[in-house]
Every structure is written in structure tokens, then in C-alpha cells.
Amino acid sequence: MSLAAACRKSSMQNFAPYNGKVLVVGAGASGLYAGYLMKARGIHFEILEASARLGGRLAQLEGFASRPLDLGASHIWGRNHLLGDYCLATKIPLQTDTLSITYWFEGQMTSSLPKDPFIFEGDNLPDISFWEYAQQQGFGEEYRWIIEAIAGREGGGAESLSVAWNAWEKRHMSGGREVYRLFQSLYEFYLLQFGLFVMDHVRFNVVVNHIDYSEAKVKVWDTAGQMYEADKVIVTVPVSVLKAGLITFEPALPNFQVEALQKIGMSACVKVLLRFSSRFYHRALWGGAICAAYYDALPDTGEAVVEALAVGAQAEALRDLGSAQSMAASVIDELDQMYSGQASALLQAYHVQDWTSEPFILGGFSYSPVGMGTARSLAAMPLDRRVYFAGEAMNLNGHHQTLHGAMETAAQALVEITQS
């Protein structure tokens, strides 16, 4: 057993017996895993979910291809973590997903660039944006959208993602840098392994808007005026929901925590899936001005499905077009420019997932903007040892914006609850 795995096993053994009731706000990745751990240990709990389904930012599209396609998270980053341990223990195979990137550069396809754009890791890097740093290092406008693709892979836009804080978090990643796929959608996997196990503990269409922790029991209120009571509460909603003030607290959140939440980035995110009658595209293409990154969504089946992933300013520009049809048309136009009209000629269907428009999500995933500092650790601080925060944005191990990062925060919250 590796040292990291031994540490994770030790952490899991730190759960103490607990006889109180726990309320979980949100049935996304973190909330479902918290429920899974509590049910396995006989802890009394309930999950309050604002929408009518499980999964949060995990979702899938059925009927578009021969198998369901992920609309949210689709990969597992590294395997030296809780999720990797689970897959190993349950003999769920992980398929290595090695990208061979082609670049759209100065109006042409190329597999290599005059200058290496992967310049954003190391010590003592400045707290400035990816694009500003790239310009300082001599990269001109011809690299603009390639830098955007690199930043987008880290969850933010090139004009807002911090070189310093992103590099700091990269150095603290213990899960590994390899990228893996499953032989099913990530949503289906998570639902089958964790979601269905706790389904009987979930209340759907409960929109929590107020949490009162001023008395011995924590009281949670929803928009319908219903009150729920528990000894402890774990808030797992996306950080964008907290930033927007859609849940209020009594007593109010400390000013330092409010400020910390505002410093954590949450990008707009639009995923466009395009099905074609035949393949004409590269496995991965970076450098589009409309969408910086295009990927083969089904590299192992032979089906012709492209995933266009727009983050940050590019996602906002697509959203400004006003309709899914207009967003898809803009992406297809760009692919036509790159591939001499083949995209529109071979197009069969499209689907647009705008995560920012989802009322209980409001964005894609968290990122580390310029000036973030220690905001994650401050935002994640419990309230009076009764209200705890979990979710990928609260991960302090460099695993934000990942599925296992969300799981880790759920496990940590429960360790603290059972030891309090």
C-alpha cells in the first residue's frame, strides 16, 4: 500500500460513533458521498436537494449516441485518491485517456508550435493572469486561444486564472496527473455506486434558503417555509450559490468568510455536443476563437461525436447569443473554417449544456483567480462546529474541480463531525 493510500485509510478510520442527526444540503458528488459514508456507518441523516434529480454537476445525455454522454464531469484525474481506491477495491477498470493535441495556429493545423506554451508551473511565479504572464514571456496574439485552452483545462479563463495560485495548487496535488475514463458515463457510475444507495434519504425539490445555527439544534429553512432540524449540517452546494447569497445564515457568515467566498472563482461553462455522420476531426484540437478546445467525445467506439468545451469569457460570449441553436451554430461555423465546411455538411444533431443557466448550479467548476490567496481554507471553515462546508471548491489538497476532490471534502467534514 502506498503512503498516500495508507494516510487515506487512516483518515477513514477516524470516524467515531455518532448518534446525532445530520442534514446534507445538496445531492451532488459531495452530498451523495457524505450520505454513502453515513449510511454505511448507521448515522441518521437526510439530504435536501433543490432539483428533481441526483448528481448536481454530474449529468448525462441519453439517446444521442450508442451510450450516454457526460454533460458535466467526464474524466477522473489521477488515481491516488479516494475514488481511485474505490475503483481498485471494486475492480472497476480505469482507461487511460492520453491526448494527442493538434493546434489551430495562424489559420493552419499543426502538431507542434514554435514555442512551448506550457509555462505555468514552477516556484515563485507571479500572481497575475495566464494571459498576462504569457505576454510577459513573449507570446503574441497568435497564441491567445491556445493559452485560453490551457487555462480552460484548469477551470478558468486565461484573463482571470492566477499563475501563482494555480501552480501552488498543482504542487499540492497528490492524486496524480494522469487522466482516466470509465467504460460508462461518469454520471452513471456515480449514480450506481453511491446515488442509488442513499436515494431513500433524499428529499427532492427542496430549495434551502436559510440556515439558523444560533441554538443547540440547527434549523434549515426552504423557500416553501418548511423547517428541518438537525444536530449538524453539511452544505455542499456549488460555491457560486454561496457567492450569490442564495442561502443566508443566522448568525451571519463572518466577514472574512464572505470575502473568501467572493475570491474563489467560478467560471461560466458551456458544453456543446455535436454528432456527425462520419469522422473528419482530430482527437483533440486547441486554439479556436469561439471555443478554445474541441475533443473526440467517443474515441473508443468509432462514432463521430465532438465535444466543444467553452469556459470563462468564451462561454459568456456563447451565452450572449441567446439560444442553444445560436450557440451550436457559432461552434459549427468555427469548425467549418477549420475543416473546410465539413462540420455543417456532416452534422446530424447537437446538444448544448449551459451550466451557468442551471438555477442551482450557476457555473462550471471552481478555479483560482488572481488574488485568491488562502480563500479556500477560509471559506471552508465550519460555523460553530455545527455547519460544515464541502464540495470541490472547498478542497484544500489541490483537487478542486475534480470528482474525488468533492468526495474528499465530504469525508473530511464527517471526520470533524464525528470527532466534535
FENDANOR-V268539 format. One record per residue. N is the residue number from 0. RES is the residue in three letters. PHI is phi in degrees with one decimal (* if undefined). PSI is psi in whole degrees, -180 to 180 (none if undefined). D_FIRST is the distance of its C-alpha to the first C-alpha in Angstrom with 2 decimals. Layout:
n = <N & N>
res = <RES & RES>
phi = <PHI & PHI>
psi = <PSI & PSI>
d_first = <D_FIRST & D_FIRST>
This chain:
n = <0 & 1 & 2 & 3 & 4 & 5 & 6 & 7 & 8 & 9 & 10 & 11 & 12 & 13 & 14 & 15 & 16 & 17 & 18 & 19 & 20 & 21 & 22 & 23 & 24 & 25 & 26 & 27 & 28 & 29 & 30 & 31 & 32 & 33 & 34 & 35 & 36 & 37 & 38 & 39 & 40 & 41 & 42 & 43 & 44 & 45 & 46 & 47 & 48 & 49 & 50 & 51 & 52 & 53 & 54 & 55 & 56 & 57 & 58 & 59 & 60 & 61 & 62 & 63 & 64 & 65 & 66 & 67 & 68 & 69 & 70 & 71 & 72 & 73 & 74 & 75 & 76 & 77 & 78 & 79 & 80 & 81 & 82 & 83 & 84 & 85 & 86 & 87 & 88 & 89 & 90 & 91 & 92 & 93 & 94 & 95 & 96 & 97 & 98 & 99 & 100 & 101 & 102 & 103 & 104 & 105 & 106 & 107 & 108 & 109 & 110 & 111 & 112 & 113 & 114 & 115 & 116 & 117 & 118 & 119 & 120 & 121 & 122 & 123 & 124 & 125 & 126 & 127 & 128 & 129 & 130 & 131 & 132 & 133 & 134 & 135 & 136 & 137 & 138 & 139 & 140 & 141 & 142 & 143 & 144 & 145 & 146 & 147 & 148 & 149 & 150 & 151 & 152 & 153 & 154 & 155 & 156 & 157 & 158 & 159 & 160 & 161 & 162 & 163 & 164 & 165 & 166 & 167 & 168 & 169 & 170 & 171 & 172 & 173 & 174 & 175 & 176 & 177 & 178 & 179 & 180 & 181 & 182 & 183 & 184 & 185 & 186 & 187 & 188 & 189 & 190 & 191 & 192 & 193 & 194 & 195 & 196 & 197 & 198 & 199 & 200 & 201 & 202 & 203 & 204 & 205 & 206 & 207 & 208 & 209 & 210 & 211 & 212 & 213 & 214 & 215 & 216 & 217 & 218 & 219 & 220 & 221 & 222 & 223 & 224 & 225 & 226 & 227 & 228 & 229 & 230 & 231 & 232 & 233 & 234 & 235 & 236 & 237 & 238 & 239 & 240 & 241 & 242 & 243 & 244 & 245 & 246 & 247 & 248 & 249 & 250 & 251 & 252 & 253 & 254 & 255 & 256 & 257 & 258 & 259 & 260 & 261 & 262 & 263 & 264 & 265 & 266 & 267 & 268 & 269 & 270 & 271 & 272 & 273 & 274 & 275 & 276 & 277 & 278 & 279 & 280 & 281 & 282 & 283 & 284 & 285 & 286 & 287 & 288 & 289 & 290 & 291 & 292 & 293 & 294 & 295 & 296 & 297 & 298 & 299 & 300 & 301 & 302 & 303 & 304 & 305 & 306 & 307 & 308 & 309 & 310 & 311 & 312 & 313 & 314 & 315 & 316 & 317 & 318 & 319 & 320 & 321 & 322 & 323 & 324 & 325 & 326 & 327 & 328 & 329 & 330 & 331 & 332 & 333 & 334 & 335 & 336 & 337 & 338 & 339 & 340 & 341 & 342 & 343 & 344 & 345 & 346 & 347 & 348 & 349 & 350 & 351 & 352 & 353 & 354 & 355 & 356 & 357 & 358 & 359 & 360 & 361 & 362 & 363 & 364 & 365 & 366 & 367 & 368 & 369 & 370 & 371 & 372 & 373 & 374 & 375 & 376 & 377 & 378 & 379 & 380 & 381 & 382 & 383 & 384 & 385 & 386 & 387 & 388 & 389 & 390 & 391 & 392 & 393 & 394 & 395 & 396 & 397 & 398 & 399 & 400 & 401 & 402 & 403 & 404 & 405 & 406 & 407 & 408 & 409 & 410 & 411 & 412 & 413 & 414 & 415 & 416 & 417 & 418 & 419>
res = <MET & SER & LEU & ALA & ALA & ALA & CYS & ARG & LYS & SER & SER & MET & GLN & ASN & PHE & ALA & PRO & TYR & ASN & GLY & LYS & VAL & LEU & VAL & VAL & GLY & ALA & GLY & ALA & SER & GLY & LEU & TYR & ALA & GLY & TYR & LEU & MET & LYS & ALA & ARG & GLY & ILE & HIS & PHE & GLU & ILE & LEU & GLU & ALA & SER & ALA & ARG & LEU & GLY & GLY & ARG & LEU & ALA & GLN & LEU & GLU & GLY & PHE & ALA & SER & ARG & PRO & LEU & ASP & LEU & GLY & ALA & SER & HIS & ILE & TRP & GLY & ARG & ASN & HIS & LEU & LEU & GLY & ASP & TYR & CYS & LEU & ALA & THR & LYS & ILE & PRO & LEU & GLN & THR & ASP & THR & LEU & SER & ILE & THR & TYR & TRP & PHE & GLU & GLY & GLN & MET & THR & SER & SER & LEU & PRO & LYS & ASP & PRO & PHE & ILE & PHE & GLU & GLY & ASP & ASN & LEU & PRO & ASP & ILE & SER & PHE & TRP & GLU & TYR & ALA & GLN & GLN & GLN & GLY & PHE & GLY & GLU & GLU & TYR & ARG & TRP & ILE & ILE & GLU & ALA & ILE & ALA & GLY & ARG & GLU & GLY & GLY & GLY & ALA & GLU & SER & LEU & SER & VAL & ALA & TRP & ASN & ALA & TRP & GLU & LYS & ARG & HIS & MET & SER & GLY & GLY & ARG & GLU & VAL & TYR & ARG & LEU & PHE & GLN & SER & LEU & TYR & GLU & PHE & TYR & LEU & LEU & GLN & PHE & GLY & LEU & PHE & VAL & MET & ASP & HIS & VAL & ARG & PHE & ASN & VAL & VAL & VAL & ASN & HIS & ILE & ASP & TYR & SER & GLU & ALA & LYS & VAL & LYS & VAL & TRP & ASP & THR & ALA & GLY & GLN & MET & TYR & GLU & ALA & ASP & LYS & VAL & ILE & VAL & THR & VAL & PRO & VAL & SER & VAL & LEU & LYS & ALA & GLY & LEU & ILE & THR & PHE & GLU & PRO & ALA & LEU & PRO & ASN & PHE & GLN & VAL & GLU & ALA & LEU & GLN & LYS & ILE & GLY & MET & SER & ALA & CYS & VAL & LYS & VAL & LEU & LEU & ARG & PHE & SER & SER & ARG & PHE & TYR & HIS & ARG & ALA & LEU & TRP & GLY & GLY & ALA & ILE & CYS & ALA & ALA & TYR & TYR & ASP & ALA & LEU & PRO & ASP & THR & GLY & GLU & ALA & VAL & VAL & GLU & ALA & LEU & ALA & VAL & GLY & ALA & GLN & ALA & GLU & ALA & LEU & ARG & ASP & LEU & GLY & SER & ALA & GLN & SER & MET & ALA & ALA & SER & VAL & ILE & ASP & GLU & LEU & ASP & GLN & MET & TYR & SER & GLY & GLN & ALA & SER & ALA & LEU & LEU & GLN & ALA & TYR & HIS & VAL & GLN & ASP & TRP & THR & SER & GLU & PRO & PHE & ILE & LEU & GLY & GLY & PHE & SER & TYR & SER & PRO & VAL & GLY & MET & GLY & THR & ALA & ARG & SER & LEU & ALA & ALA & MET & PRO & LEU & ASP & ARG & ARG & VAL & TYR & PHE & ALA & GLY & GLU & ALA & MET & ASN & LEU & ASN & GLY & HIS & HIS & GLN & THR & LEU & HIS & GLY & ALA & MET & GLU & THR & ALA & ALA & GLN & ALA & LEU & VAL & GLU & ILE & THR & GLN & SER>
phi = <* & -69.1 & -59.8 & -63.1 & -65.3 & -63.4 & -65.5 & -65.4 & -63.5 & -61.7 & -63.2 & -65.1 & -75.5 & -80.2 & -66.8 & -100.1 & -58.4 & -141.0 & -107.4 & -83.7 & -103.3 & -119.6 & -102.7 & -111.9 & -99.2 & 111.3 & -111.0 & -86.5 & -58.6 & -69.5 & -63.7 & -67.1 & -69.6 & -59.6 & -63.2 & -58.1 & -65.6 & -70.4 & -63.7 & -64.6 & -107.9 & 72.2 & -84.7 & -73.8 & -151.2 & -147.1 & -113.2 & -105.8 & -116.8 & -70.2 & -94.2 & -100.8 & -144.0 & -87.8 & 116.4 & 60.8 & -81.5 & -94.3 & -158.8 & -140.4 & -109.9 & -104.7 & 83.4 & -84.5 & -141.3 & -68.8 & -140.7 & -60.5 & -112.4 & -69.5 & -95.3 & -112.1 & -57.2 & -132.0 & -129.7 & -111.5 & -96.1 & 73.2 & -140.2 & -92.0 & -160.1 & -56.2 & -68.8 & -62.7 & -61.4 & -64.1 & -62.0 & -65.0 & -66.4 & -97.9 & 59.7 & -90.3 & -72.1 & -109.1 & -102.9 & -62.9 & -114.5 & -95.4 & -87.3 & -111.0 & -88.4 & -104.7 & -114.6 & -92.5 & -133.3 & 52.5 & 77.7 & -138.7 & -84.4 & -151.6 & -95.2 & -141.8 & -118.2 & -58.2 & -126.7 & -74.9 & -85.2 & -87.7 & -118.9 & -106.2 & -127.2 & 142.5 & -95.8 & 57.2 & -84.0 & -77.4 & -86.5 & -132.0 & -72.1 & -56.8 & -70.6 & -62.7 & -65.2 & -60.4 & -64.1 & -61.5 & -88.2 & 93.4 & -87.5 & -93.4 & -58.3 & -64.9 & -99.2 & -53.1 & -84.6 & -73.4 & -63.1 & -62.3 & -65.2 & -63.7 & -64.3 & -61.1 & -66.0 & -95.1 & 101.5 & -132.2 & -86.2 & -64.1 & -90.6 & -129.5 & -69.3 & -82.0 & -62.2 & -65.0 & -75.8 & -67.4 & -66.4 & -60.4 & -68.9 & -60.7 & -64.9 & -96.5 & -69.4 & -108.9 & -77.9 & 109.3 & -101.5 & -65.9 & -115.3 & -126.3 & -116.9 & -101.0 & -89.7 & -151.8 & -67.8 & -64.9 & -62.9 & -61.4 & -56.9 & -68.6 & -64.0 & -68.5 & -80.8 & -126.0 & -64.0 & -64.4 & -63.9 & -113.8 & -52.7 & -72.5 & -106.2 & -103.3 & -105.1 & -91.8 & 58.8 & -108.9 & -95.1 & -71.8 & -132.1 & -154.5 & -128.7 & -109.4 & -114.5 & -82.5 & -119.9 & -59.5 & -96.6 & -84.7 & -109.6 & -116.9 & -114.2 & -111.6 & -68.9 & -89.5 & 87.5 & -79.5 & -111.8 & -122.9 & -128.3 & -157.9 & -82.3 & -137.5 & -132.7 & -114.4 & -95.4 & -117.3 & -66.2 & -56.0 & -60.7 & -62.5 & -68.1 & -69.0 & -60.7 & -79.2 & 71.0 & -75.4 & -121.2 & -101.7 & -129.1 & -135.8 & -58.0 & -63.5 & -57.4 & -57.0 & -56.7 & -63.7 & -75.3 & -61.4 & -64.5 & -63.7 & -59.0 & -68.1 & -82.6 & -82.6 & -79.9 & -144.0 & -79.5 & -64.2 & -147.5 & -127.3 & -114.1 & -114.6 & -102.4 & -125.8 & -106.4 & -119.2 & -75.6 & -156.5 & -81.7 & -145.7 & -113.1 & -89.5 & -59.3 & -147.3 & -129.2 & -115.9 & 124.3 & -75.9 & -79.0 & -84.7 & -136.4 & -72.9 & -137.7 & -121.3 & -135.2 & -73.6 & -77.0 & -133.9 & -67.9 & -102.7 & -109.7 & 87.8 & -75.1 & -98.3 & -130.4 & -108.4 & -109.0 & -104.8 & -116.9 & -110.3 & -128.8 & 66.5 & -61.3 & -65.7 & -64.6 & -62.6 & -63.7 & -64.9 & -61.4 & -64.5 & -70.1 & 95.6 & -150.1 & -61.6 & -61.3 & -68.3 & -63.4 & -62.0 & -62.3 & -64.4 & -67.0 & -63.2 & -57.9 & -66.5 & -63.3 & -61.4 & -63.4 & -77.4 & -121.3 & 53.0 & 81.8 & -68.8 & -61.8 & -68.9 & -69.3 & -105.9 & -64.9 & -111.8 & -161.8 & -141.7 & -145.1 & -114.7 & -114.3 & -103.6 & -68.8 & -69.6 & -82.5 & -71.1 & -64.7 & -108.4 & -121.5 & 65.4 & 157.6 & -90.9 & -151.0 & -75.4 & -144.2 & -107.5 & -79.7 & -57.3 & 84.6 & -65.5 & 58.8 & -94.3 & -59.0 & -61.1 & -67.4 & -72.1 & -66.0 & -85.1 & -65.4 & -65.4 & -100.5 & 53.7 & 56.6 & -131.5 & -116.3 & -119.2 & -115.9 & -140.4 & 124.6 & -58.1 & -68.1 & -93.7 & -76.3 & -106.4 & -106.4 & 78.9 & -105.1 & -60.7 & 59.6 & -121.4 & -65.8 & -68.7 & -63.7 & -64.3 & -63.0 & -60.2 & -69.6 & -65.0 & -62.6 & -64.7 & -60.7 & -72.2 & -59.9 & -66.7 & -64.5 & -73.3 & -98.9 & -78.4>
psi = <134 & 162 & -43 & -42 & -38 & -40 & -40 & -41 & -41 & -41 & -42 & -31 & -7 & -1 & 126 & 161 & 142 & 129 & -2 & 180 & 141 & 131 & 134 & 127 & 107 & 129 & 43 & -160 & -46 & -45 & -41 & -39 & -37 & -44 & -41 & -46 & -40 & -42 & -39 & -23 & 7 & 24 & 136 & 122 & 165 & 144 & 128 & 117 & 129 & -32 & -171 & 12 & 167 & 158 & -27 & -120 & 5 & 125 & 162 & 158 & 121 & 150 & -3 & -32 & -173 & -18 & 159 & 146 & 138 & 132 & -20 & -133 & 139 & -8 & 160 & 126 & 113 & 177 & 2 & 63 & -177 & -45 & -40 & -41 & -41 & -46 & -39 & -46 & -34 & 6 & 38 & 116 & 143 & 133 & 120 & 132 & 93 & 119 & 134 & 105 & 131 & 145 & 139 & 104 & 119 & 43 & 13 & 157 & 138 & 148 & -6 & 155 & 154 & -36 & 144 & 116 & -2 & 80 & 15 & 22 & 150 & -177 & 155 & 38 & 152 & 153 & 70 & 170 & 161 & -44 & -40 & -42 & -41 & -41 & -40 & -31 & 9 & 13 & 128 & -175 & -26 & -17 & 2 & -49 & -17 & -41 & -36 & -40 & -40 & -45 & -41 & -34 & -22 & 3 & -7 & 176 & 155 & -24 & -1 & -25 & 130 & 128 & -47 & -51 & -32 & -40 & -39 & -45 & -35 & -40 & -26 & 2 & 126 & -6 & -21 & 160 & -11 & 154 & 132 & 152 & 160 & 169 & 22 & 173 & 150 & -34 & -48 & -44 & -49 & -37 & -46 & -39 & -34 & -42 & -51 & -28 & -30 & 7 & -38 & -4 & 5 & 132 & 121 & 161 & 34 & 105 & 100 & 133 & -3 & 137 & 120 & 111 & 30 & -15 & -178 & -42 & 140 & 131 & 130 & 128 & 147 & 175 & -14 & 0 & 6 & 139 & 138 & 146 & 143 & 170 & -35 & 154 & 137 & 118 & 115 & 14 & 157 & 149 & -27 & -34 & -41 & -41 & -36 & -5 & 26 & -14 & 125 & 160 & 150 & 116 & 161 & 153 & 141 & 149 & -39 & -33 & -38 & -45 & -39 & -43 & -40 & -23 & -16 & 129 & 151 & 106 & 150 & 147 & 126 & 127 & 126 & 123 & 131 & 126 & 131 & 163 & -22 & 164 & 141 & 1 & 172 & 163 & -43 & 131 & 123 & 144 & 8 & 143 & -27 & -48 & 120 & -21 & 127 & 139 & 150 & 114 & -22 & 67 & -18 & -1 & -17 & -8 & 151 & 87 & 125 & 139 & 121 & 122 & 114 & 132 & 150 & -132 & -35 & -41 & -41 & -40 & -40 & -44 & -34 & -17 & -22 & -16 & 156 & -39 & -43 & -38 & -48 & -41 & -39 & -42 & -43 & -40 & -42 & -42 & -35 & -41 & -37 & -35 & 32 & 46 & 2 & -30 & -53 & -32 & -33 & -1 & 135 & -39 & 161 & 160 & 134 & 126 & 110 & 98 & -26 & -26 & -10 & 119 & -23 & 12 & -61 & 32 & -178 & -79 & 163 & 156 & 175 & 97 & 169 & 133 & 9 & -41 & -135 & 29 & -38 & -46 & -35 & -41 & -30 & -1 & 133 & 157 & 111 & 30 & 28 & -28 & 124 & 152 & 134 & 171 & 163 & -34 & -20 & 6 & 131 & 10 & 18 & 9 & 23 & 162 & 17 & 158 & -45 & -28 & -40 & -41 & -42 & -39 & -33 & -45 & -41 & -41 & -40 & -33 & -46 & -39 & -47 & -17 & -5 & none>
d_first = <0.00 & 3.81 & 6.63 & 8.26 & 6.20 & 6.38 & 9.91 & 10.69 & 9.97 & 12.10 & 14.64 & 15.11 & 15.79 & 18.48 & 20.81 & 23.83 & 26.52 & 29.02 & 32.50 & 33.99 & 34.45 & 32.61 & 34.24 & 32.29 & 34.45 & 33.43 & 31.73 & 29.88 & 26.15 & 25.50 & 28.07 & 26.90 & 23.28 & 24.69 & 26.81 & 24.01 & 22.10 & 25.41 & 26.63 & 23.51 & 24.21 & 27.97 & 28.97 & 32.43 & 32.37 & 34.36 & 33.81 & 36.85 & 36.95 & 39.83 & 39.98 & 40.48 & 37.06 & 33.31 & 31.04 & 32.69 & 31.99 & 30.30 & 33.17 & 34.24 & 37.47 & 38.53 & 41.29 & 41.22 & 39.36 & 38.11 & 35.05 & 34.52 & 33.89 & 31.97 & 34.41 & 31.82 & 28.21 & 27.43 & 24.21 & 20.57 & 19.75 & 16.31 & 13.31 & 10.80 & 12.32 & 13.43 & 15.39 & 12.93 & 10.52 & 13.80 & 14.92 & 11.92 & 12.35 & 16.09 & 16.18 & 18.20 & 18.51 & 18.62 & 21.40 & 21.37 & 24.54 & 25.83 & 29.07 & 31.99 & 34.23 & 38.00 & 40.13 & 43.51 & 45.10 & 48.79 & 49.73 & 47.91 & 44.66 & 42.62 & 39.18 & 39.40 & 40.93 & 43.11 & 40.74 & 36.97 & 36.62 & 32.93 & 33.86 & 32.18 & 29.16 & 29.31 & 30.30 & 33.59 & 34.54 & 37.47 & 37.47 & 39.58 & 39.20 & 37.68 & 41.17 & 42.86 & 40.32 & 40.70 & 44.45 & 44.17 & 42.28 & 45.15 & 44.09 & 47.15 & 47.90 & 47.05 & 43.34 & 43.71 & 42.15 & 39.36 & 38.32 & 38.69 & 36.24 & 33.64 & 34.21 & 34.17 & 30.70 & 29.70 & 31.66 & 34.94 & 38.20 & 38.89 & 41.59 & 39.50 & 35.82 & 35.18 & 34.03 & 32.92 & 31.01 & 29.40 & 28.20 & 26.97 & 24.87 & 23.55 & 22.39 & 20.42 & 18.65 & 14.87 & 14.53 & 15.76 & 19.28 & 19.20 & 21.37 & 20.82 & 23.27 & 23.16 & 25.70 & 27.47 & 28.49 & 25.96 & 28.50 & 28.72 & 24.97 & 24.78 & 27.94 & 26.88 & 23.42 & 24.49 & 28.19 & 29.87 & 27.90 & 29.64 & 32.88 & 34.96 & 34.13 & 35.30 & 38.84 & 39.88 & 42.56 & 42.14 & 42.62 & 41.64 & 43.86 & 43.92 & 41.65 & 43.42 & 41.31 & 44.34 & 44.48 & 42.27 & 41.33 & 40.25 & 42.66 & 41.79 & 44.71 & 45.02 & 47.79 & 49.63 & 50.04 & 47.68 & 45.85 & 42.46 & 41.31 & 37.99 & 36.43 & 33.85 & 33.71 & 31.00 & 32.68 & 30.72 & 33.64 & 33.50 & 34.38 & 37.57 & 38.84 & 38.42 & 40.00 & 42.93 & 43.52 & 43.45 & 42.00 & 43.87 & 42.84 & 44.87 & 44.80 & 44.43 & 41.30 & 41.61 & 43.10 & 40.11 & 37.90 & 40.52 & 40.70 & 36.92 & 36.81 & 39.59 & 37.72 & 34.77 & 35.71 & 35.87 & 37.23 & 39.57 & 37.93 & 39.71 & 38.21 & 40.81 & 40.10 & 42.68 & 43.27 & 45.38 & 47.13 & 45.50 & 43.08 & 44.55 & 41.88 & 38.91 & 35.22 & 35.02 & 38.07 & 38.22 & 41.39 & 43.53 & 45.85 & 45.80 & 42.14 & 39.97 & 37.28 & 37.75 & 35.10 & 35.23 & 34.04 & 33.65 & 32.76 & 31.62 & 34.64 & 37.61 & 39.14 & 40.76 & 39.28 & 38.90 & 37.12 & 38.86 & 36.97 & 39.15 & 37.90 & 39.89 & 43.48 & 43.39 & 42.38 & 45.14 & 47.64 & 46.85 & 47.14 & 50.51 & 51.83 & 52.05 & 51.04 & 48.32 & 50.91 & 51.70 & 48.06 & 47.39 & 50.66 & 49.74 & 46.46 & 48.27 & 50.97 & 48.47 & 46.90 & 50.48 & 51.12 & 48.04 & 48.59 & 52.41 & 52.93 & 50.55 & 48.64 & 51.71 & 53.07 & 50.01 & 48.88 & 48.62 & 47.00 & 45.21 & 43.29 & 42.87 & 40.27 & 41.32 & 38.66 & 40.88 & 43.56 & 41.35 & 42.80 & 39.64 & 37.41 & 39.69 & 37.51 & 34.51 & 31.60 & 31.45 & 31.66 & 32.24 & 35.99 & 37.99 & 38.34 & 35.37 & 34.10 & 32.00 & 33.35 & 30.08 & 29.18 & 32.81 & 33.13 & 30.06 & 31.42 & 32.12 & 35.77 & 36.72 & 33.32 & 34.54 & 34.19 & 30.82 & 30.18 & 27.37 & 27.10 & 25.93 & 28.60 & 27.29 & 23.81 & 23.41 & 20.20 & 22.06 & 21.19 & 24.78 & 26.45 & 23.26 & 22.42 & 18.97 & 20.77 & 23.17 & 20.56 & 18.93 & 22.41 & 23.12 & 20.13 & 21.16 & 24.75 & 23.99 & 22.08 & 25.21 & 27.58 & 26.26 & 26.20 & 29.64>
